[in-house]
């Protein structure tokens, strides 16, 4: 099973994270994202429904994705964060940077309104 899966919904790209982040996983995700960005895909939802915990590596991934998408005029939202991930985002004061949504559909709708 891959550590992540890419799909799309209503012209929004969905990255579903299935395993804890490693440097190798992050490199793979950034390569895939860069390819999609170059193809004009600017709106991203990071689905964390299968991820209970996230380390600083995951925070770096989220910040990197946000930065890359904003450079191309896009936006990013987070869907389905666990209570542990939500605590980490709150502790690092990142809850005001990322739109946090209860599911992928809600996150997609937030991005489509931008």
MMTF fields as JSON, N, C-alpha, C and O atoms, coordinates in Angstrom:
{
  "mmtfVersion": "1.0.0",
  "mmtfProducer": "UNKNOWN",
  "numBonds": 455,
  "numAtoms": 456,
  "numGroups": 114,
  "numChains": 1,
  "numModels": 1,
  "chainsPerModel": [1],
  "groupsPerChain": [114],
  "chainIdList": ["A"],
  "bondAtomList": [4, 2, 8, 6, 12, 10, 16, 14, 20, 18, 24, 22, 28, 26, 32, 30, 36, 34, 40, 38, 44, 42, 48, 46, 52, 50, 56, 54, 60, 58, 64, 62, 68, 66, 72, 70, 76, 74, 80, 78, 84, 82, 88, 86, 92, 90, 96, 94, 100, 98, 104, 102, 108, 106, 112, 110, 116, 114, 120, 118, 124, 122, 128, 126, 132, 130, 136, 134, 140, 138, 144, 142, 148, 146, 152, 150, 156, 154, 160, 158, 164, 162, 168, 166, 172, 170, 176, 174, 180, 178, 184, 182, 188, 186, 192, 190, 196, 194, 200, 198, 204, 202, 208, 206, 212, 210, 216, 214, 220, 218, 224, 222, 228, 226, 232, 230, 236, 234, 240, 238, 244, 242, 248, 246, 252, 250, 256, 254, 260, 258, 264, 262, 268, 266, 272, 270, 276, 274, 280, 278, 284, 282, 288, 286, 292, 290, 296, 294, 300, 298, 304, 302, 308, 306, 312, 310, 316, 314, 320, 318, 324, 322, 328, 326, 332, 330, 336, 334, 340, 338, 344, 342, 348, 346, 352, 350, 356, 354, 360, 358, 364, 362, 368, 366, 372, 370, 376, 374, 380, 378, 384, 382, 388, 386, 392, 390, 396, 394, 400, 398, 404, 402, 408, 406, 412, 410, 416, 414, 420, 418, 424, 422, 428, 426, 432, 430, 436, 434, 440, 438, 444, 442, 448, 446, 452, 450],
  "bondOrderList": [1, 1, 1, 1, 1, 1, 1, 1, 1, 1, 1, 1, 1, 1, 1, 1, 1, 1, 1, 1, 1, 1, 1, 1, 1, 1, 1, 1, 1, 1, 1, 1, 1, 1, 1, 1, 1, 1, 1, 1, 1, 1, 1, 1, 1, 1, 1, 1, 1, 1, 1, 1, 1, 1, 1, 1, 1, 1, 1, 1, 1, 1, 1, 1, 1, 1, 1, 1, 1, 1, 1, 1, 1, 1, 1, 1, 1, 1, 1, 1, 1, 1, 1, 1, 1, 1, 1, 1, 1, 1, 1, 1, 1, 1, 1, 1, 1, 1, 1, 1, 1, 1, 1, 1, 1, 1, 1, 1, 1, 1, 1, 1, 1],
  "groupList": [{"groupName": "UNK", "atomNameList": ["N", "CA", "C", "O"], "elementList": ["N", "C", "C", "O"], "formalChargeList": [0, 0, 0, 0], "bondAtomList": [1, 0, 2, 1, 3, 2], "bondOrderList": [1, 1, 2], "singleLetterCode": "X", "chemCompType": "L-PEPTIDE LINKING"}],
  "groupTypeList": [0, 0, 0, 0, 0, 0, 0, 0, 0, 0, 0, 0, 0, 0, 0, 0, 0, 0, 0, 0, 0, 0, 0, 0, 0, 0, 0, 0, 0, 0, 0, 0, 0, 0, 0, 0, 0, 0, 0, 0, 0, 0, 0, 0, 0, 0, 0, 0, 0, 0, 0, 0, 0, 0, 0, 0, 0, 0, 0, 0, 0, 0, 0, 0, 0, 0, 0, 0, 0, 0, 0, 0, 0, 0, 0, 0, 0, 0, 0, 0, 0, 0, 0, 0, 0, 0, 0, 0, 0, 0, 0, 0, 0, 0, 0, 0, 0, 0, 0, 0, 0, 0, 0, 0, 0, 0, 0, 0, 0, 0, 0, 0, 0, 0],
  "groupIdList": [1, 2, 3, 4, 5, 6, 7, 8, 9, 10, 11, 12, 13, 14, 15, 16, 17, 18, 19, 20, 21, 22, 23, 24, 25, 26, 27, 28, 29, 30, 31, 32, 33, 34, 35, 36, 37, 38, 39, 40, 41, 42, 43, 44, 45, 46, 47, 48, 49, 50, 51, 52, 53, 54, 55, 56, 57, 58, 59, 60, 61, 62, 63, 64, 65, 66, 67, 68, 69, 70, 71, 72, 73, 74, 75, 76, 77, 78, 79, 80, 81, 82, 83, 84, 85, 86, 87, 88, 89, 90, 91, 92, 93, 94, 95, 96, 97, 98, 99, 100, 101, 102, 103, 104, 105, 106, 107, 108, 109, 110, 111, 112, 113, 114],
  "secStructList": [7, 7, 1, 3, 3, 3, 3, 3, 3, 6, 6, 3, 3, 3, 3, 3, 3, 7, 1, 7, 7, 7, 2, 2, 2, 2, 2, 2, 2, 2, 2, 2, 2, 2, 2, 2, 2, 2, 6, 6, 7, 7, 3, 3, 3, 3, 3, 7, 6, 6, 7, 1, 7, 7, 7, 2, 2, 2, 2, 2, 2, 2, 2, 2, 2, 2, 2, 2, 2, 2, 2, 6, 6, 7, 3, 3, 3, 3, 3, 1, 7, 7, 2, 2, 2, 2, 2, 2, 2, 2, 2, 6, 6, 7, 6, 6, 6, 1, 3, 3, 3, 1, 1, 2, 2, 2, 2, 2, 2, 2, 2, 2, 6, 7],
  "xCoordList": [0.839, 0.0, 0.885, 1.846, 0.548, 1.302, 1.028, -0.026, 1.981, 1.843, 0.836, 0.352, 0.525, -0.442, -1.128, -0.672, -2.235, -3.004, -3.501, -3.975, -3.388, -3.896, -5.181, -5.296, -6.135, -7.379, -7.869, -7.185, -9.04, -9.59, -11.096, -11.75, -11.633, -13.059, -13.394, -12.877, -14.245, -14.671, -13.496, -13.502, -12.493, -11.319, -10.441, -9.659, -10.569, -9.717, -8.925, -9.488, -7.635, -6.767, -6.813, -6.72, -6.955, -7.036, -5.795, -5.5, -5.077, -3.956, -4.405, -4.574, -4.596, -4.97, -3.709, -3.034, -3.392, -2.203, -2.603, -3.509, -1.905, -2.257, -1.29, -1.636, -0.088, 0.923, 1.648, 1.546, 2.378, 3.185, 4.19, 4.653, 4.522, 5.423, 6.873, 7.321, 7.582, 9.034, 9.592, 8.85, 10.875, 11.487, 11.256, 11.033, 11.308, 11.09, 9.66, 9.435, 8.705, 7.304, 7.096, 6.415, 7.678, 7.533, 8.1, 7.488, 9.255, 9.84, 8.904, 8.707, 8.328, 7.391, 6.172, 5.733, 5.634, 4.453, 4.785, 4.027, 5.918, 6.29, 6.48, 6.108, 7.049, 7.207, 5.853, 5.648, 4.927, 3.583, 2.864, 2.242, 2.96, 2.295, 2.875, 2.131, 4.187, 4.827, 4.354, 4.091, 4.249, 3.765, 2.34, 2.029, 1.482, 0.099, 0.032, -0.754, 0.86, 0.886, 1.29, 0.701, 2.28, 2.734, 1.657, 1.649, 0.749, -0.367, -1.57, -2.626, -1.404, -2.459, -3.39, -4.375, -3.114, -3.955, -3.482, -2.372, -4.314, -3.885, -4.56, -4.063, -5.665, -6.421, -6.233, -6.408, -5.865, -5.472, -6.169, -6.269, -6.649, -7.141, -6.203, -5.922, -5.724, -4.917, -5.848, -6.255, -6.179, -7.083, -6.26, -5.455, -6.469, -5.704, -6.534, -6.183, -7.618, -8.523, -7.854, -8.301, -6.813, -6.132, -4.874, -4.076, -4.69, -3.474, -3.844, -4.477, -3.445, -3.757, -2.786, -3.185, -1.52, -0.48, 0.378, 0.527, 0.94, 1.831, 2.984, 2.785, 4.18, 5.369, 5.693, 4.928, 6.838, 7.275, 7.507, 7.403, 7.815, 7.974, 6.648, 6.634, 5.557, 4.242, 3.899, 3.31, 4.273, 4.059, 4.826, 4.305, 6.073, 6.881, 6.221, 6.241, 5.642, 4.941, 3.774, 3.622, 2.952, 1.788, 2.197, 1.601, 3.22, 3.689, 4.267, 4.053, 4.993, 5.551, 4.473, 4.569, 3.435, 2.326, 1.59, 1.244, 1.356, 0.674, 1.494, 0.954, 2.781, 3.662, 3.682, 3.56, 3.835, 3.887, 2.576, 2.576, 1.47, 0.194, -0.069, -0.594, 0.29, 0.093, 0.961, 0.539, 2.172, 3.051, 2.422, 2.714, 1.568, 0.884, -0.517, -1.301, -0.833, -2.154, -3.226, -4.413, -2.84, -3.796, -4.051, -3.705, -4.67, -5.016, -5.029, -5.04, -5.028, -5.006, -5.893, -6.014, -6.509, -7.295, -6.967, -6.491, -7.228, -7.001, -8.351, -9.219, -8.523, -9.761, -9.481, -8.433, -10.429, -10.411, -9.215, -8.691, -8.755, -7.628, -8.07, -9.141, -7.246, -7.552, -7.395, -6.853, -7.856, -7.722, -6.251, -5.893, -5.39, -3.959, -3.341, -2.558, -3.685, -3.161, -3.677, -2.935, -4.937, -5.514, -4.786, -4.532, -4.451, -3.69, -2.327, -1.882, -1.661, -0.352, -0.466, 0.347, -1.459, -1.659, -1.976, -1.516, -2.755, -3.076, -1.843, -1.593, -1.08, 0.116, 1.151, 1.85, 1.242, 2.196, 1.589, 2.207, 0.375, -0.345, -0.588, -0.572, -0.81, -1.055, -2.535, -2.898, -3.388, -4.815, -5.409, -6.423, -4.791, -5.312, -4.779, -5.271, -3.789, -3.203, -3.963, -4.183, -4.358, -5.011, -6.511, -6.918, -7.331, -8.747, -8.865, -8.361, -9.525, -9.709, -11.164, -12.071, -11.384, -12.74, -12.983, -12.046, -14.247, -14.566, -14.468, -14.354, -14.511, -14.415, -13.925, -13.819, -13.633, -13.073, -14.059, -13.661, -15.323, -16.332, -16.408, -16.448, -16.427, -16.482, -15.218, -15.289, -14.075, -12.811, -12.806, -12.345, -13.309, -13.385, -14.273, -13.94, -15.4, -16.326, -15.683, -15.877, -14.913, -14.205, -13.269, -13.22, -12.522, -11.55, -12.224, -11.718, -13.334, -14.028, -14.617, -14.876, -14.831, -15.352, -14.268, -14.566, -13.014, -11.887, -11.573, -10.664],
  "yCoordList": [-1.183, 0.0, 1.247, 1.349, 2.154, 3.411, 4.274, 4.169, 5.118, 6.007, 7.125, 7.772, 7.345, 8.389, 8.023, 7.153, 8.709, 8.479, 9.836, 10.663, 10.051, 11.282, 10.987, 9.968, 11.888, 11.801, 13.233, 14.185, 13.384, 14.728, 14.704, 13.676, 15.862, 16.038, 17.47, 18.409, 17.645, 18.988, 19.917, 21.064, 19.447, 20.243, 20.608, 21.556, 19.862, 20.011, 18.718, 17.626, 18.844, 17.678, 17.215, 18.028, 15.917, 15.339, 14.473, 13.57, 14.76, 13.916, 13.21, 13.84, 11.898, 11.106, 10.478, 9.704, 10.811, 10.29, 9.039, 9.072, 7.918, 6.641, 6.172, 5.315, 6.722, 6.278, 7.479, 8.59, 7.245, 8.31, 8.806, 8.04, 10.059, 10.68, 10.261, 10.128, 10.06, 9.907, 10.891, 11.429, 11.122, 12.03, 11.521, 12.314, 10.206, 9.621, 9.872, 10.224, 9.688, 9.934, 11.387, 11.68, 12.294, 13.719, 14.046, 14.799, 13.491, 13.73, 13.243, 13.928, 12.055, 11.503, 12.413, 12.693, 12.869, 13.734, 15.043, 15.487, 15.665, 16.922, 16.748, 17.635, 15.627, 15.377, 15.31, 15.92, 14.562, 14.431, 15.786, 16.153, 16.51, 17.811, 18.784, 19.495, 18.817, 19.723, 19.439, 20.36, 18.165, 17.771, 18.283, 18.798, 18.137, 18.6, 20.133, 20.7, 20.79, 22.262, 22.766, 23.716, 22.139, 22.539, 22.303, 22.951, 21.373, 21.103, 22.01, 21.859, 22.955, 23.922, 23.569, 24.274, 22.509, 22.11, 22.885, 22.662, 23.79, 24.726, 24.536, 25.037, 23.834, 23.697, 22.286, 21.289, 22.242, 20.979, 20.752, 21.656, 19.531, 19.085, 17.976, 17.035, 18.097, 17.036, 16.297, 16.832, 15.048, 14.213, 13.411, 12.561, 13.688, 13.031, 11.999, 11.646, 11.52, 10.615, 9.318, 8.718, 8.87, 7.632, 7.878, 6.961, 9.089, 9.437, 9.911, 10.954, 9.137, 9.489, 10.509, 11.358, 10.437, 11.266, 11.852, 11.246, 13.022, 13.64, 14.298, 14.896, 14.18, 14.795, 16.096, 16.566, 16.663, 17.899, 17.679, 18.624, 16.467, 16.16, 16.418, 16.964, 16.031, 16.273, 17.75, 18.213, 18.488, 19.943, 20.57, 21.431, 20.129, 20.641, 20.328, 21.156, 19.146, 18.79, 19.738, 20.275, 19.947, 20.823, 22.239, 22.848, 22.761, 24.113, 24.182, 25.165, 23.148, 23.105, 23.05, 23.723, 22.242, 22.165, 23.494, 23.94, 24.121, 25.417, 26.444, 27.178, 26.486, 27.44, 27.222, 28.175, 25.976, 25.677, 26.027, 26.567, 25.725, 26.016, 27.525, 28.018, 28.257, 29.71, 30.4, 31.384, 29.885, 30.462, 30.371, 31.189, 29.39, 29.21, 29.814, 29.589, 30.579, 31.207, 30.288, 30.547, 29.226, 28.25, 28.363, 29.357, 27.314, 27.27, 25.818, 24.888, 25.647, 24.311, 24.275, 25.271, 23.128, 22.904, 21.515, 20.646, 21.327, 20.037, 19.438, 20.118, 18.148, 17.442, 16.311, 15.666, 16.092, 14.961, 14.892, 13.798, 15.997, 15.867, 15.167, 15.455, 14.253, 13.579, 14.576, 15.665, 14.217, 15.125, 15.37, 16.471, 14.367, 14.536, 15.512, 16.381, 15.373, 16.274, 17.684, 18.656, 17.794, 19.102, 19.77, 20.974, 19.007, 19.549, 20.056, 21.121, 19.29, 19.705, 20.999, 21.909, 21.079, 22.3, 23.487, 24.6, 23.258, 24.329, 24.743, 25.935, 23.776, 24.055, 24.846, 25.698, 24.563, 25.259, 26.51, 27.156, 26.837, 28.029, 28.041, 29.092, 26.853, 26.751, 26.594, 26.523, 26.54, 26.369, 27.563, 27.418, 28.733, 29.902, 29.981, 30.776, 29.171, 29.186, 28.255, 28.579, 27.09, 26.079, 26.04, 25.948, 26.107, 25.817, 24.349, 23.456, 24.113, 22.761, 22.366, 23.09, 21.214, 20.79, 19.367, 18.577, 19.038, 17.717, 16.586, 15.417, 16.934, 15.902, 16.516, 17.735, 15.65, 16.083, 16.952, 17.955, 16.593, 17.362, 18.799, 19.747, 18.955, 20.297, 21.087, 22.28, 20.429, 21.106, 21.534, 22.628, 20.687, 21.031, 22.239, 23.123, 22.283, 23.409, 24.712, 25.762, 24.642, 25.832, 26.356, 27.559, 25.451, 25.862, 26.365, 27.289, 25.785, 26.207, 27.605, 28.272, 28.053, 29.401, 30.46, 31.654, 30.035, 31.003, 31.374, 32.169],
  "zCoordList": [0.0, 0.0, 0.0, 0.762, -0.841, -0.929, 0.299, 0.927, 0.627, 1.778, 1.506, 2.435, 0.229, -0.119, -1.427, -2.169, -1.688, -2.909, -3.417, -2.638, -4.713, -5.332, -6.096, -6.777, -5.97, -6.732, -6.94, -6.566, -7.529, -7.694, -7.494, -7.672, -7.119, -6.906, -7.286, -6.681, -8.272, -8.685, -8.962, -8.514, -9.687, -10.048, -8.849, -8.917, -7.76, -6.584, -6.447, -6.53, -6.239, -6.077, -4.619, -3.699, -4.419, -3.084, -2.85, -3.633, -1.769, -1.358, -0.087, 0.957, -0.181, 0.991, 1.557, 0.878, 2.803, 3.46, 4.231, 5.063, 3.941, 4.548, 5.623, 6.436, 5.636, 6.592, 7.164, 6.644, 8.236, 8.812, 7.793, 6.948, 7.867, 6.909, 7.153, 8.291, 6.054, 6.085, 5.067, 4.246, 5.12, 4.139, 2.718, 1.803, 2.532, 1.203, 0.727, -0.431, 1.621, 1.273, 0.886, -0.097, 1.653, 1.361, -0.016, -0.775, -0.343, -1.675, -2.773, -3.777, -2.581, -3.568, -3.72, -4.835, -2.599, -2.644, -3.357, -4.219, -3.003, -3.651, -5.158, -5.926, -5.593, -7.039, -7.726, -8.775, -7.127, -7.705, -7.73, -8.727, -6.632, -6.534, -7.558, -8.234, -7.67, -8.629, -10.048, -10.822, -10.378, -11.702, -11.937, -13.011, -10.932, -11.059, -11.116, -11.876, -10.307, -10.334, -11.707, -12.223, -12.293, -13.623, -14.674, -15.721, -14.389, -15.295, -15.009, -15.624, -14.07, -13.793, -12.651, -12.429, -11.925, -10.782, -9.554, -9.072, -9.045, -8.002, -6.651, -5.642, -6.612, -5.357, -4.804, -5.503, -3.506, -2.884, -1.554, -0.724, -1.364, -0.063, 0.401, -0.342, 1.634, 2.237, 3.191, 4.222, 2.826, 3.615, 4.62, 4.241, 5.887, 6.946, 7.719, 8.845, 7.13, 7.845, 8.291, 9.268, 7.62, 7.994, 8.813, 9.009, 9.29, 10.011, 11.416, 11.584, 12.414, 13.795, 14.376, 15.173, 13.988, 14.574, 13.466, 12.404, 13.706, 12.741, 13.499, 14.556, 12.949, 13.55, 12.828, 11.987, 13.173, 12.517, 11.029, 10.247, 10.626, 9.198, 8.474, 7.371, 9.09, 8.506, 8.432, 7.456, 9.476, 9.471, 8.314, 7.604, 8.132, 7.013, 5.673, 4.762, 5.552, 4.323, 4.089, 2.992, 5.103, 4.946, 4.568, 3.68, 5.247, 4.926, 3.512, 2.802, 3.105, 1.752, 0.69, -0.337, 0.937, -0.021, -0.125, -1.219, 1.025, 1.023, 0.238, -0.589, 0.499, -0.169, -1.678, -2.448, -2.099, -3.535, -4.22, -5.326, -3.575, -4.205, -4.265, -5.263, -3.214, -3.214, -4.263, -4.87, -4.477, -5.5, -6.879, -7.751, -7.08, -8.364, -8.35, -9.272, -7.307, -7.223, -6.694, -6.894, -6.027, -5.523, -4.038, -3.4, -3.496, -2.081, -1.615, -2.421, -0.294, 0.286, 1.525, 2.239, 1.777, 2.988, 3.524, 2.793, 4.803, 5.447, 5.802, 6.35, 5.482, 5.795, 6.785, 6.739, 7.666, 8.589, 9.526, 9.736, 10.099, 11.024, 12.31, 12.844, 12.798, 14.062, 15.204, 15.008, 16.372, 17.516, 17.839, 18.258, 17.653, 17.905, 16.901, 17.283, 15.638, 14.606, 14.852, 14.709, 15.22, 15.515, 16.683, 16.643, 17.716, 18.85, 18.394, 18.822, 17.521, 17.016, 16.205, 16.369, 15.344, 14.549, 15.444, 15.188, 16.487, 17.417, 18.218, 18.397, 18.695, 19.491, 18.686, 19.234, 17.397, 16.529, 15.895, 15.049, 16.317, 15.857, 14.344, 13.703, 13.798, 12.364, 12.025, 10.851, 13.045, 12.765, 12.012, 11.33, 12.129, 11.411, 9.978, 9.177, 9.656, 8.307, 7.36, 6.193, 7.886, 7.058, 7.337, 8.495, 6.302, 6.53, 6.959, 6.278, 8.077, 8.605, 8.411, 8.822, 7.784, 7.447, 7.932, 8.045, 8.219, 8.756, 7.726, 8.097, 6.425, 5.391, 4.077, 3.943, 3.122, 1.837, 1.071, 0.478, 1.073, 0.328, 0.854, 0.071, 2.167, 2.758, 2.42, 2.125, 2.464, 2.131, 0.665, 0.338, -0.206, -1.633, -1.853, -2.642, -1.161, -1.303, -0.831, -1.444, 0.264, 0.761, -0.312, -0.566, -0.947, -1.958, -3.232, -3.87, -3.605, -4.811, -4.665, -5.668, -3.446, -3.212, -3.276, -3.306, -3.297, -3.348, -4.754, -4.995]
}
